[in-house]
Amino acid sequence: MHGDNIEDSYEYARYWHGYLAVLRPLLTLFDYSAIRIILLIATLISIVAMIVLLCRKANIISGIIYGIGLLAINIFIVSRSINEILIFLVAFISSIILLLKKDTKKNIGIFFFAIGSISNFIDLLTAPLVTLGFTAITYFLIIQKQEEKANIKEYILDILKIGISWTLGYGITWITKWVITEVIYGRPIISQAIEQALFRSDVPTYNGIELFTPFDVITRNMSYLSNLVISVISVIAVIYLIVIIIKNFKKKINVKENLKKCLPYAIIFFFPMIWYLVIKQHSYTHVYFTYRLLVISIICLLVIATKIFKAEPEIEV
């Protein structure tokens, strides 16, 4: 388009573009409309399998909470974009694997390291954090189902182990792409990647005035959530809390123990907020897909509501 004088081109060699490993084989057999149908079917199967396993390994309420959270971010619209849905499929499949593991805690650090690495390989910085938050919530739901009492020290250690492992997997995989590309092709990818990282994490200014604040980034992302679903969630939550309070009015509720069990979800709740505050420019500009990270916060909020009022029914299916 520019001939030999390319002055305003932007390289994306800093990404692995691993989604092409899925898209290109599919394009040899199907057109894009058919691929969208395949992605929708894969999404439905993954969600159903995950929710069924959640009902069996945790409880029915947890399965319902996951369903509500996914509806709030319009998950079936996401399935129409291969660049966006693959990161959610990684989150679903990771949760399914975790739910099927006999020993949930065994090699958990390696497990989240692999999830972080795969996330970086296939994702184009859409909502990679969902694989960490989503799977971490699943992990704690399983662990708390197996234990008799809450253990704050273990919760904090587990979150640190999970978070650090995922971050290392994601970061090392990304940096490896920069190094390989720079060495083989002689392109200044490392410096470009660092420059873009600084740009994406900054708030742009005009005449010395910030165009938006970090708080604006969070509220802008929240405004993209499905209003209908959020309204329904709010009504259900109010009715649910009233019923639980009445139900447990004459029963002794161990508030201290309940609050301990809420701790990991309270921490995970803030994962998207931290992401928005660190990658401010990107999260504000590309809000139409970054807002979907809030599925993590929605699920955590609803899980906390069930934990704090001892609302988890002992129903196995």
Backbone bond lengths (Angstrom), bond angles and torsions (degrees), N, CA, C in turn:
res aa  C-N    CA-C-N  psi(-1)  N-CA   C-N-CA  omega(-1)  CA-C   N-CA-C  phi
1 M - - - 1.458 - - 1.531 110.91 -
2 H 1.344 116.08 -32.36 1.456 120.45 -178.66 1.526 112.22 -107.22
3 G 1.326 118.33 4.87 1.459 120.08 -176.28 1.516 110.11 70.96
4 D 1.335 115.46 -138.45 1.466 119.40 -178.83 1.521 112.87 -89.19
5 N 1.330 116.88 -7.49 1.456 120.83 -175.76 1.532 110.50 -107.24
6 I 1.307 115.19 80.17 1.467 120.82 -179.40 1.526 108.94 -92.15
7 E 1.326 116.33 110.75 1.455 120.75 -176.24 1.523 113.98 -110.89
8 D 1.331 116.88 -24.65 1.463 119.03 -174.97 1.529 112.44 -121.41
9 S 1.324 115.48 36.57 1.461 120.33 179.59 1.533 109.65 -92.57
10 Y 1.327 116.26 145.24 1.465 121.40 179.67 1.521 109.66 -118.13
11 E 1.311 115.08 124.12 1.462 120.05 -179.52 1.530 110.95 -86.12
12 Y 1.317 114.55 142.84 1.460 120.21 173.68 1.530 110.12 -120.10
13 A 1.307 114.86 29.18 1.464 119.99 179.35 1.518 112.07 -69.74
14 R 1.336 116.58 -11.45 1.471 119.25 179.27 1.523 112.12 -72.97
15 Y 1.330 116.91 -13.70 1.467 121.53 176.69 1.520 110.31 -98.66
16 W 1.335 116.04 153.95 1.459 121.32 176.86 1.530 112.06 -77.26
17 H 1.326 118.04 -27.57 1.478 122.75 -176.78 1.532 111.14 56.48
18 G 1.321 115.24 41.39 1.462 120.15 -177.84 1.514 114.69 -64.94
19 Y 1.343 117.45 -18.63 1.465 120.55 176.92 1.528 111.43 -60.12
20 L 1.340 116.22 -23.60 1.469 120.27 179.35 1.531 111.49 -68.67
21 A 1.327 116.53 -24.22 1.466 120.11 177.29 1.525 111.20 -66.17
22 V 1.336 115.79 -22.79 1.465 121.11 175.73 1.524 110.62 -94.71
23 L 1.330 116.34 -43.05 1.464 121.20 -174.46 1.527 113.19 -67.68
24 R 1.311 118.06 -44.94 1.469 120.25 -174.55 1.535 113.50 -63.52
25 P 1.341 118.73 -45.65 1.478 117.75 175.81 1.526 112.44 -60.96
26 L 1.332 116.65 -38.85 1.463 120.13 179.59 1.530 111.22 -64.99
27 L 1.334 116.99 -36.45 1.464 120.72 -179.34 1.527 112.77 -68.04
28 T 1.324 117.32 -19.54 1.465 119.66 176.70 1.524 111.53 -75.19
29 L 1.343 116.17 -17.27 1.468 120.77 -177.00 1.526 113.34 -115.50
30 F 1.349 117.01 -28.49 1.465 119.88 -173.35 1.518 110.53 -134.57
31 D 1.347 115.82 159.48 1.456 119.39 169.76 1.524 108.22 -86.48
32 Y 1.340 116.96 176.78 1.455 119.43 -172.69 1.529 112.77 -66.75
33 S 1.334 116.87 -31.86 1.476 119.81 178.34 1.523 110.76 -63.14
34 A 1.345 115.56 -42.69 1.470 120.16 179.03 1.526 110.96 -67.02
35 I 1.339 115.67 -37.15 1.461 119.74 179.10 1.530 110.43 -63.49
36 R 1.332 116.52 -38.40 1.462 120.36 177.56 1.529 111.32 -62.41
37 I 1.316 116.72 -37.55 1.475 120.69 177.59 1.527 109.95 -66.03
38 I 1.332 115.44 -42.27 1.468 120.47 178.81 1.525 110.44 -61.35
39 L 1.336 115.94 -42.77 1.465 120.34 179.29 1.526 111.49 -65.04
40 L 1.331 116.04 -38.67 1.469 120.25 177.83 1.522 110.56 -63.35
41 I 1.335 116.87 -44.13 1.473 121.15 178.98 1.529 110.31 -63.12
42 A 1.342 115.92 -44.05 1.468 120.25 179.08 1.523 110.83 -61.72
43 T 1.337 116.36 -39.21 1.462 121.58 178.65 1.523 110.68 -64.28
44 L 1.334 116.32 -47.32 1.471 121.00 -179.84 1.527 111.23 -60.26
45 I 1.329 116.31 -47.52 1.470 121.06 -178.73 1.528 110.45 -61.04
46 S 1.338 116.68 -44.77 1.466 121.27 -178.55 1.522 111.55 -64.08
47 I 1.340 116.33 -44.46 1.467 120.22 -179.01 1.525 110.83 -65.28
48 V 1.327 116.83 -45.66 1.472 120.53 -179.97 1.526 110.71 -61.63
49 A 1.340 116.61 -46.18 1.469 120.54 179.77 1.524 110.90 -60.72
50 M 1.329 116.33 -43.52 1.463 120.55 -178.97 1.528 111.62 -65.10
51 I 1.334 116.75 -45.09 1.466 120.49 -178.52 1.530 111.30 -66.24
52 V 1.330 117.33 -40.57 1.471 121.01 177.46 1.522 110.36 -60.70
53 L 1.330 116.98 -44.89 1.462 121.06 179.21 1.532 111.31 -66.11
54 L 1.326 116.31 -36.47 1.465 119.97 176.94 1.519 111.23 -62.68
55 C 1.329 115.76 -41.93 1.469 120.31 178.65 1.526 111.00 -62.15
56 R 1.318 115.94 -34.53 1.458 119.63 -178.63 1.531 112.53 -80.80
57 K 1.332 116.70 -42.66 1.463 120.53 -174.68 1.521 113.38 -88.73
58 A 1.322 118.40 -26.10 1.465 121.67 178.11 1.522 109.25 -114.45
59 N 1.326 117.90 -87.66 1.457 122.71 174.51 1.522 109.41 -168.89
60 I 1.309 116.04 168.68 1.466 121.47 -176.59 1.529 111.41 -63.37
61 I 1.329 116.82 -39.14 1.463 120.47 -179.14 1.529 110.79 -58.02
62 S 1.321 117.62 -41.06 1.469 121.05 179.94 1.518 111.31 -61.33
63 G 1.336 116.48 -41.44 1.459 120.67 177.45 1.522 111.56 -61.24
64 I 1.331 116.25 -42.43 1.472 121.13 179.05 1.525 110.25 -64.58
65 I 1.337 116.85 -41.27 1.466 121.50 -179.83 1.522 110.82 -60.61
66 Y 1.332 117.28 -43.56 1.464 120.33 179.11 1.537 110.31 -61.78
67 G 1.331 115.60 -41.12 1.463 119.88 179.68 1.525 111.54 -62.62
68 I 1.335 116.98 -43.39 1.467 121.45 179.48 1.531 110.82 -63.45
69 G 1.339 116.15 -43.49 1.457 120.39 179.72 1.515 112.49 -60.66
70 L 1.322 116.80 -41.61 1.467 121.18 -179.35 1.527 111.84 -70.00
71 L 1.318 117.06 -34.71 1.471 120.12 176.49 1.527 110.87 -67.54
72 A 1.328 117.15 -33.12 1.463 121.24 -178.50 1.527 111.83 -65.53
73 I 1.341 117.56 -24.14 1.468 120.15 179.65 1.528 111.37 -106.38
74 N 1.337 116.62 15.18 1.474 121.61 176.52 1.536 111.97 56.10
75 I 1.323 115.88 55.07 1.461 120.72 -173.15 1.527 113.28 -59.46
76 F 1.333 117.94 -30.81 1.462 119.44 -177.59 1.521 111.93 -77.43
77 I 1.324 116.86 -20.34 1.465 120.17 170.59 1.526 109.38 -75.26
78 V 1.312 116.01 -37.29 1.467 120.91 177.44 1.528 110.48 -58.47
79 S 1.323 117.03 -36.04 1.467 121.13 -176.72 1.522 112.90 -63.62
80 R 1.320 118.59 -12.46 1.457 122.19 178.98 1.529 112.39 -81.16
81 S 1.325 116.31 -8.53 1.466 120.54 179.61 1.521 110.11 -119.54
82 I 1.325 116.80 114.05 1.470 119.99 -178.28 1.519 111.08 -64.48
83 N 1.317 116.57 -29.12 1.458 120.21 -179.06 1.520 112.05 -70.69
84 E 1.333 117.29 -22.57 1.467 120.85 -178.82 1.522 112.84 -102.99
85 I 1.320 117.82 -39.86 1.460 120.08 -171.59 1.523 113.05 -71.51
86 L 1.336 117.15 -27.60 1.466 118.90 -176.51 1.527 111.97 -61.02
87 I 1.328 117.37 -36.30 1.463 119.45 -179.66 1.528 110.32 -67.16
88 F 1.337 117.04 -33.58 1.468 120.46 176.64 1.526 110.65 -72.21
89 L 1.320 116.69 -37.28 1.465 119.81 177.12 1.525 110.49 -62.96
90 V 1.325 117.01 -36.91 1.471 120.76 175.43 1.531 109.47 -62.20
91 A 1.341 116.66 -42.28 1.472 120.96 179.03 1.529 110.88 -63.96
92 F 1.334 117.04 -43.59 1.471 121.20 -179.51 1.529 110.56 -64.57
93 I 1.326 115.73 -48.63 1.470 120.70 -177.34 1.527 110.42 -65.26
94 S 1.339 116.96 -38.96 1.472 120.73 177.66 1.529 110.68 -61.41
95 S 1.338 116.02 -42.22 1.471 120.22 178.45 1.525 110.86 -65.35
96 I 1.331 116.21 -39.91 1.466 120.55 178.87 1.526 110.67 -62.37
97 I 1.336 116.50 -45.31 1.474 120.85 178.83 1.525 109.83 -60.52
98 L 1.334 115.76 -43.32 1.459 120.64 -179.70 1.528 110.66 -62.97
99 L 1.315 116.65 -40.31 1.468 121.51 179.74 1.529 111.94 -68.45
100 L 1.329 116.94 -25.99 1.465 121.38 -179.24 1.523 113.09 -89.29
101 K 1.352 117.02 -13.88 1.463 120.30 -178.83 1.529 110.87 -66.18
102 K 1.318 116.22 138.16 1.463 120.42 177.68 1.526 110.77 -73.15
103 D 1.325 115.97 -43.18 1.464 121.34 177.94 1.528 107.49 -111.57
104 T 1.327 116.30 99.13 1.462 121.45 -173.46 1.522 112.62 -59.68
105 K 1.335 117.81 -38.97 1.461 121.24 -174.13 1.524 113.65 -82.26
106 K 1.316 117.78 -16.08 1.464 120.53 -175.91 1.530 110.81 -64.58
107 N 1.341 115.82 127.52 1.465 123.11 177.07 1.533 112.44 54.69
108 I 1.332 116.56 33.85 1.463 119.56 -176.43 1.534 111.50 -66.70
109 G 1.330 116.83 -32.45 1.460 120.15 177.58 1.521 111.50 -64.24
110 I 1.335 116.33 -46.24 1.472 121.37 178.68 1.524 110.02 -63.77
111 F 1.323 115.72 -38.57 1.469 121.07 -179.16 1.532 110.53 -60.25
112 F 1.336 117.35 -47.66 1.466 120.15 -178.77 1.529 111.49 -74.72
113 F 1.324 117.44 -28.21 1.473 120.35 173.62 1.534 109.60 -61.09
114 A 1.344 115.81 -44.70 1.469 120.80 179.41 1.528 110.91 -64.72
115 I 1.340 117.05 -39.96 1.464 120.67 179.02 1.534 110.26 -62.39
116 G 1.331 116.52 -43.83 1.458 120.71 178.68 1.512 112.00 -62.55
117 S 1.323 116.56 -40.92 1.462 121.22 179.55 1.526 111.78 -65.26
118 I 1.322 116.71 -46.29 1.470 121.54 179.03 1.527 110.30 -63.33
119 S 1.327 116.23 -39.08 1.467 121.01 179.60 1.522 110.88 -59.29
120 N 1.333 116.10 -45.57 1.454 119.35 -179.60 1.529 111.46 -67.42
121 F 1.327 116.85 -35.96 1.463 120.73 -177.78 1.527 112.40 -63.78
122 I 1.330 116.64 -42.32 1.464 118.81 -172.64 1.525 113.96 -95.26
123 D 1.349 117.36 -18.91 1.463 119.75 -169.16 1.520 112.62 -96.80
124 L 1.339 116.41 149.12 1.457 123.47 177.38 1.529 109.15 -109.62
125 L 1.347 116.27 46.01 1.454 124.03 -179.61 1.522 111.47 56.80
126 T 1.327 115.98 48.13 1.468 120.19 176.05 1.531 109.20 -90.37
127 A 1.337 116.58 -68.17 1.475 120.00 178.74 1.527 109.42 -149.88
128 P 1.341 117.44 55.73 1.474 119.72 -174.45 1.518 114.30 -61.31
129 L 1.339 116.92 -29.50 1.461 120.61 -176.71 1.526 112.41 -63.72
130 V 1.327 117.08 -17.22 1.467 119.98 -178.01 1.530 110.81 -63.26
131 T 1.330 117.66 -30.53 1.470 119.65 179.62 1.525 111.23 -69.65
132 L 1.334 116.77 -30.38 1.469 120.75 176.48 1.520 110.64 -75.74
133 G 1.331 117.21 -55.43 1.459 121.20 -175.40 1.512 113.26 -64.11
134 F 1.324 116.26 -46.82 1.455 121.85 -177.37 1.525 111.08 -59.93
135 T 1.334 115.53 -49.20 1.467 120.33 -176.62 1.524 111.31 -72.07
136 A 1.332 116.83 -32.45 1.468 119.94 177.99 1.524 111.30 -65.40
137 I 1.330 116.99 -39.53 1.470 120.27 176.93 1.527 109.87 -61.75
138 T 1.331 115.99 -45.20 1.472 121.04 178.19 1.525 110.45 -57.43
139 Y 1.321 116.04 -43.90 1.462 121.79 -179.27 1.535 110.88 -57.49
140 F 1.327 116.99 -49.04 1.464 119.86 -176.78 1.531 112.31 -71.43
141 L 1.319 117.82 -31.09 1.469 120.07 175.17 1.531 110.44 -61.82
142 I 1.329 115.85 -41.02 1.472 120.17 179.60 1.524 110.82 -68.76
143 I 1.336 115.60 -47.36 1.469 120.90 -178.20 1.523 111.15 -59.68
144 Q 1.324 116.93 -44.74 1.463 120.10 -177.81 1.519 112.24 -70.85
145 K 1.301 117.14 -24.54 1.463 120.43 175.23 1.527 110.90 -70.22
146 Q 1.346 115.51 -29.97 1.460 121.27 -176.15 1.527 112.89 -86.71
147 E 1.353 117.24 -23.15 1.463 120.08 -174.77 1.525 111.70 -97.30
148 E 1.312 115.09 158.46 1.464 120.91 178.91 1.522 111.44 -89.35
149 K 1.338 115.85 -41.32 1.460 119.80 -178.18 1.527 110.13 -127.48
150 A 1.333 114.76 153.70 1.457 120.62 178.80 1.524 110.05 -72.28
151 N 1.323 116.13 147.98 1.459 121.71 178.23 1.529 108.36 -133.05
152 I 1.327 116.25 98.22 1.465 121.67 -174.91 1.529 111.56 -59.63
153 K 1.321 116.93 -42.86 1.460 120.88 -179.20 1.526 110.89 -59.94
154 E 1.335 116.31 -45.02 1.467 120.89 179.19 1.529 110.72 -64.73
155 Y 1.321 117.14 -39.16 1.467 120.73 179.46 1.523 110.92 -60.87
156 I 1.329 115.86 -47.39 1.468 120.20 -178.30 1.529 111.00 -64.88
157 L 1.326 116.18 -42.91 1.470 120.15 178.58 1.532 111.24 -62.72
158 D 1.328 115.59 -41.04 1.462 119.97 179.10 1.529 111.46 -64.30
159 I 1.333 116.51 -42.62 1.474 119.86 179.31 1.523 110.55 -64.02
160 L 1.340 116.78 -41.43 1.463 120.15 177.85 1.528 110.92 -63.48
161 K 1.330 116.19 -44.46 1.463 120.65 -179.75 1.527 111.07 -63.29
162 I 1.333 115.45 -46.43 1.461 120.98 -179.47 1.529 110.81 -64.30
163 G 1.340 116.21 -47.83 1.463 120.68 -177.48 1.516 113.12 -64.64
164 I 1.323 116.43 -45.65 1.468 120.50 -179.72 1.529 110.85 -66.03
165 S 1.333 117.01 -42.23 1.472 120.75 -179.48 1.524 111.15 -62.54
166 W 1.341 116.18 -46.22 1.477 120.14 179.32 1.522 110.61 -62.53
167 T 1.331 116.62 -44.49 1.468 121.30 -178.61 1.524 111.05 -63.31
168 L 1.325 117.19 -41.11 1.464 120.51 178.09 1.529 110.98 -64.50
169 G 1.342 116.17 -44.27 1.463 119.54 178.31 1.515 111.80 -60.69
170 Y 1.332 115.94 -44.37 1.472 121.62 -179.76 1.525 110.69 -67.02
171 G 1.337 116.55 -48.13 1.462 120.94 -175.56 1.513 114.05 -69.16
172 I 1.333 117.18 -45.00 1.469 120.60 -178.76 1.526 110.63 -64.28
173 T 1.326 116.65 -41.11 1.469 120.59 178.59 1.522 110.90 -62.26
174 W 1.324 116.38 -40.81 1.463 120.64 -179.76 1.529 111.57 -67.55
175 I 1.343 116.88 -48.35 1.462 121.26 -179.16 1.523 110.92 -62.03
176 T 1.335 116.11 -35.79 1.470 120.28 178.32 1.525 110.97 -58.62
177 K 1.338 117.08 -39.47 1.469 120.50 178.68 1.520 110.76 -64.05
178 W 1.312 117.20 -40.66 1.464 120.66 179.40 1.529 110.76 -61.24
179 V 1.344 115.15 -47.34 1.464 120.63 -177.05 1.524 110.92 -64.77
180 I 1.339 116.69 -47.90 1.466 120.79 -178.88 1.529 111.37 -59.12
181 T 1.340 115.93 -45.79 1.466 120.48 -178.28 1.527 111.29 -65.50
182 E 1.326 116.53 -41.36 1.472 119.43 -179.19 1.523 111.06 -67.52
183 V 1.323 117.45 -40.65 1.469 121.14 -178.45 1.523 111.38 -69.47
184 I 1.332 117.10 -45.55 1.467 120.37 -174.73 1.528 112.33 -77.36
185 Y 1.328 116.60 -43.19 1.465 119.69 -173.94 1.528 114.13 -101.93
186 G 1.324 116.90 -6.93 1.455 119.71 178.27 1.519 113.44 67.06
187 R 1.323 116.89 23.66 1.461 121.80 178.92 1.535 109.42 -94.43
188 P 1.328 118.25 143.41 1.476 121.33 -178.06 1.532 112.01 -77.32
189 I 1.321 116.73 58.00 1.460 121.51 -173.83 1.525 112.24 -70.02
190 I 1.329 117.15 -37.42 1.462 120.02 -177.80 1.528 110.71 -61.54
191 S 1.315 116.49 -48.36 1.467 120.27 -179.96 1.527 110.79 -66.19
192 Q 1.349 117.35 -37.20 1.461 120.84 177.66 1.526 111.22 -64.91
193 A 1.334 115.94 -41.52 1.458 120.69 -179.08 1.532 111.14 -64.31
194 I 1.338 115.74 -42.96 1.466 120.01 178.71 1.527 110.04 -65.22
195 E 1.320 116.42 -41.16 1.467 121.12 178.62 1.520 111.08 -61.31
196 Q 1.340 116.28 -43.65 1.463 120.97 179.31 1.525 111.46 -67.79
197 A 1.326 116.40 -36.41 1.470 120.48 178.56 1.530 110.35 -62.33
198 L 1.329 116.27 -42.71 1.460 120.93 178.44 1.532 110.84 -66.63
199 F 1.340 115.61 -39.93 1.465 120.35 179.86 1.533 111.16 -66.13
200 R 1.333 116.57 -44.15 1.462 121.21 -177.64 1.531 112.23 -69.12
201 S 1.317 116.99 -22.62 1.467 119.74 -177.91 1.531 112.32 -95.82
202 D 1.319 117.39 -0.88 1.457 120.91 -175.85 1.530 110.82 -101.05
203 V 1.321 115.74 162.57 1.463 121.84 173.61 1.526 107.58 -101.77
204 P 1.334 118.74 118.81 1.470 120.96 -178.74 1.532 111.63 -65.35
205 T 1.322 115.58 151.23 1.464 120.68 -179.51 1.523 110.95 -125.01
206 Y 1.309 115.12 157.91 1.468 121.63 175.05 1.518 107.86 -134.61
207 N 1.340 115.56 116.91 1.470 121.34 -175.84 1.526 111.54 56.40
208 G 1.335 114.12 37.86 1.466 119.66 177.11 1.511 115.10 81.03
209 I 1.328 117.39 1.63 1.470 121.17 -179.44 1.530 109.51 -108.04
210 E 1.326 117.24 130.95 1.459 121.21 179.37 1.528 110.31 -65.83
211 L 1.346 116.57 133.89 1.456 121.04 -177.91 1.525 112.17 -73.77
212 F 1.313 116.48 -24.75 1.466 120.82 175.53 1.521 108.62 -158.32
213 T 1.306 116.14 162.30 1.461 121.80 -179.38 1.525 110.00 -103.11
214 P 1.316 118.00 163.41 1.475 119.94 175.57 1.529 112.15 -55.88
215 F 1.333 116.53 -35.96 1.463 120.35 178.05 1.535 110.47 -63.51
216 D 1.335 116.95 -36.91 1.461 121.30 177.99 1.529 111.16 -61.20
217 V 1.326 115.96 -35.52 1.466 120.31 -179.82 1.524 110.08 -61.57
218 I 1.331 116.41 -45.93 1.470 121.08 -178.51 1.527 110.98 -66.45
219 T 1.342 117.11 -48.36 1.467 120.34 -177.83 1.527 111.71 -66.02
220 R 1.338 117.05 -34.62 1.465 120.55 178.35 1.528 110.76 -64.45
221 N 1.341 116.96 -41.51 1.456 120.64 178.12 1.525 111.19 -67.09
222 M 1.326 116.50 -39.44 1.465 120.29 179.32 1.525 111.86 -64.86
223 S 1.320 116.99 -31.50 1.470 120.90 -177.69 1.523 112.53 -68.56
224 Y 1.333 117.60 -16.23 1.459 120.99 -178.27 1.532 113.09 -87.55
225 L 1.318 117.19 -6.44 1.458 119.65 178.43 1.522 110.15 -65.70
226 S 1.331 115.89 153.24 1.455 121.05 179.96 1.533 110.28 -63.45
227 N 1.331 116.89 113.04 1.471 121.09 -177.75 1.526 112.06 -62.36
228 L 1.336 116.20 -39.36 1.462 120.53 179.99 1.517 110.74 -62.30
229 V 1.326 115.40 -48.36 1.462 119.63 -178.58 1.524 110.82 -65.05
230 I 1.329 116.75 -42.07 1.468 120.56 179.12 1.528 110.56 -62.21
231 S 1.330 116.85 -39.88 1.467 120.85 178.22 1.523 110.68 -63.17
232 V 1.332 115.59 -44.38 1.473 120.45 178.81 1.525 110.29 -63.34
233 I 1.342 116.32 -42.02 1.462 121.08 178.84 1.527 109.99 -60.20
234 S 1.313 116.46 -43.78 1.459 121.33 -178.21 1.528 111.34 -62.18
235 V 1.341 116.19 -45.33 1.470 120.61 179.72 1.520 110.43 -63.48
236 I 1.338 115.97 -46.94 1.474 120.60 179.48 1.524 110.42 -60.94
237 A 1.346 116.17 -42.30 1.462 120.94 -178.09 1.533 111.46 -62.39
238 V 1.332 116.61 -42.97 1.460 120.77 -179.90 1.528 110.40 -64.32
239 I 1.336 116.26 -47.99 1.467 120.71 178.80 1.523 110.71 -60.93
240 Y 1.329 114.46 -43.71 1.463 120.99 -178.66 1.533 111.26 -60.86
241 L 1.331 116.30 -46.69 1.466 120.34 -178.95 1.523 111.87 -64.22
242 I 1.323 116.35 -39.74 1.474 120.41 178.01 1.527 110.40 -61.64
243 V 1.334 116.04 -45.23 1.471 121.26 179.94 1.519 110.94 -62.74
244 I 1.330 116.62 -44.94 1.465 120.75 -178.60 1.522 111.36 -64.94
245 I 1.334 116.55 -42.95 1.460 120.14 179.49 1.534 110.87 -61.94
246 I 1.333 116.28 -43.82 1.474 120.83 178.09 1.532 110.22 -64.09
247 K 1.330 115.25 -42.97 1.461 121.30 -177.80 1.531 111.26 -62.67
248 N 1.328 116.65 -37.47 1.457 120.37 -175.91 1.534 112.94 -101.82
249 F 1.323 115.86 13.87 1.473 120.28 -175.76 1.527 111.81 -58.28
250 K 1.315 116.82 -40.98 1.458 120.50 -177.16 1.519 112.60 -97.60
251 K 1.331 115.76 1.14 1.463 119.37 -179.25 1.530 109.81 -100.05
252 K 1.307 115.29 151.39 1.455 120.42 178.11 1.521 109.61 -82.37
253 I 1.335 115.94 117.81 1.468 120.96 179.91 1.524 108.65 -101.02
254 N 1.314 115.60 124.74 1.463 120.67 179.41 1.535 108.68 -82.24
255 V 1.332 115.36 84.85 1.471 121.22 -174.86 1.526 111.22 -60.79
256 K 1.317 117.18 -42.70 1.460 120.97 -178.33 1.528 111.55 -60.50
257 E 1.330 116.20 -45.65 1.470 120.82 179.21 1.529 110.91 -66.06
258 N 1.311 116.12 -39.96 1.466 120.48 179.37 1.526 111.74 -63.44
259 L 1.331 115.51 -41.89 1.467 119.79 179.36 1.526 111.25 -64.55
260 K 1.323 115.91 -35.97 1.471 119.45 176.99 1.522 110.79 -61.62
261 K 1.325 116.48 -42.12 1.463 120.42 -179.65 1.526 112.09 -68.44
262 C 1.336 115.30 -23.60 1.473 119.59 179.61 1.527 112.37 -79.22
263 L 1.333 117.67 -16.59 1.461 121.81 -172.86 1.533 114.47 -53.57
264 P 1.348 118.92 -52.54 1.478 117.54 -177.80 1.524 113.39 -60.63
265 Y 1.329 117.27 -35.89 1.467 120.79 -179.66 1.529 110.72 -72.65
266 A 1.339 116.64 -32.89 1.466 120.70 177.24 1.522 110.36 -65.47
267 I 1.323 116.76 -37.07 1.471 121.27 177.93 1.529 110.54 -71.14
268 I 1.323 116.58 -47.64 1.472 120.97 -179.16 1.527 110.68 -63.35
269 F 1.331 116.70 -30.97 1.473 121.79 178.44 1.531 111.48 -51.50
270 F 1.330 116.85 -35.76 1.468 121.28 -175.17 1.533 113.60 -88.12
271 F 1.326 118.53 -2.30 1.466 120.52 179.37 1.532 112.16 -53.94
272 P 1.358 118.85 -50.81 1.481 118.83 179.64 1.525 112.39 -61.79
273 M 1.339 117.44 -37.98 1.466 120.68 -179.45 1.529 110.63 -62.62
274 I 1.328 115.52 -41.84 1.471 120.18 178.67 1.521 109.92 -63.66
275 W 1.336 116.08 -41.60 1.470 120.94 177.94 1.530 110.52 -60.01
276 Y 1.323 116.65 -45.96 1.472 120.80 -179.74 1.521 111.50 -62.65
277 L 1.321 117.04 -38.40 1.455 120.74 -177.97 1.522 112.43 -74.54
278 V 1.331 116.61 -29.27 1.466 120.50 178.48 1.528 110.75 -80.77
279 I 1.338 116.52 -46.30 1.473 120.72 -178.90 1.528 107.99 -106.25
280 K 1.304 115.50 68.34 1.468 121.75 -170.35 1.526 113.33 -67.74
281 Q 1.323 116.81 -52.25 1.467 119.77 -176.00 1.522 111.68 -62.05
282 H 1.308 116.45 -43.97 1.467 121.68 -179.32 1.523 110.90 -64.70
283 S 1.326 116.66 -43.75 1.463 121.30 -177.23 1.527 112.20 -69.24
284 Y 1.323 116.96 -27.02 1.467 120.61 178.48 1.525 110.64 -82.12
285 T 1.327 116.49 -43.88 1.473 121.13 -177.16 1.514 112.06 -70.96
286 H 1.315 116.79 -41.50 1.466 121.85 -175.78 1.527 111.69 -104.36
287 V 1.323 116.15 38.36 1.458 122.37 -175.61 1.519 112.26 -58.30
288 Y 1.344 117.85 -28.96 1.458 120.72 -176.19 1.520 113.65 -63.85
289 F 1.336 118.30 -13.16 1.470 118.28 169.68 1.534 112.46 -125.57
290 T 1.337 118.71 -23.41 1.469 118.90 179.93 1.530 112.50 -70.81
291 Y 1.344 116.73 -23.21 1.473 119.12 -179.72 1.522 111.89 -62.50
292 R 1.313 116.63 -21.05 1.472 119.59 -176.97 1.522 112.98 -69.66
293 L 1.324 116.75 -11.61 1.464 119.47 172.30 1.528 111.52 -62.44
294 L 1.325 116.24 -22.58 1.465 120.82 -177.74 1.526 113.05 -67.16
295 V 1.331 117.32 -9.44 1.462 119.46 173.73 1.529 109.73 -57.26
296 I 1.331 116.37 -32.57 1.466 121.82 178.57 1.532 110.08 -62.36
297 S 1.332 116.42 -48.76 1.465 121.56 -177.96 1.524 111.89 -67.00
298 I 1.340 116.39 -39.16 1.468 120.52 -179.85 1.523 110.54 -62.74
299 I 1.322 116.66 -47.60 1.468 121.04 -179.75 1.528 110.15 -63.13
300 C 1.334 117.11 -43.51 1.469 120.47 179.38 1.524 111.39 -60.90
301 L 1.324 116.48 -43.49 1.462 121.11 -179.21 1.526 111.48 -60.46
302 L 1.331 116.32 -44.04 1.459 120.71 -179.57 1.530 111.52 -70.99
303 V 1.322 116.69 -35.80 1.468 120.09 177.36 1.528 109.73 -64.88
304 I 1.328 116.96 -42.50 1.467 121.31 178.48 1.524 110.50 -59.35
305 A 1.339 116.54 -41.22 1.469 120.67 178.80 1.526 111.24 -59.63
306 T 1.331 116.77 -38.76 1.468 119.45 -179.78 1.531 111.51 -75.19
307 K 1.332 116.06 -34.24 1.461 119.88 -177.97 1.523 111.63 -72.32
308 I 1.313 116.27 -44.77 1.462 120.06 -172.20 1.526 112.26 -68.21
309 F 1.345 116.54 -25.09 1.467 119.82 179.24 1.530 111.95 -107.02
310 K 1.312 116.94 13.36 1.472 121.72 -179.70 1.525 109.84 52.97
311 A 1.305 115.64 47.72 1.461 120.14 -173.67 1.512 114.37 -92.59
312 E 1.313 117.93 0.29 1.447 119.77 -177.45 1.525 110.02 -74.25
313 P 1.320 118.29 115.25 1.468 120.32 -179.41 1.516 110.59 -75.47
314 E 1.303 116.20 142.35 1.463 120.14 177.96 1.530 109.57 -84.44
315 I 1.307 115.50 64.93 1.462 120.84 -178.88 1.510 109.39 -115.64
316 E 1.276 117.70 121.05 1.466 122.31 177.67 1.521 109.63 -104.55
317 V 1.337 116.11 142.00 1.478 119.85 178.05 1.517 109.19 -126.65
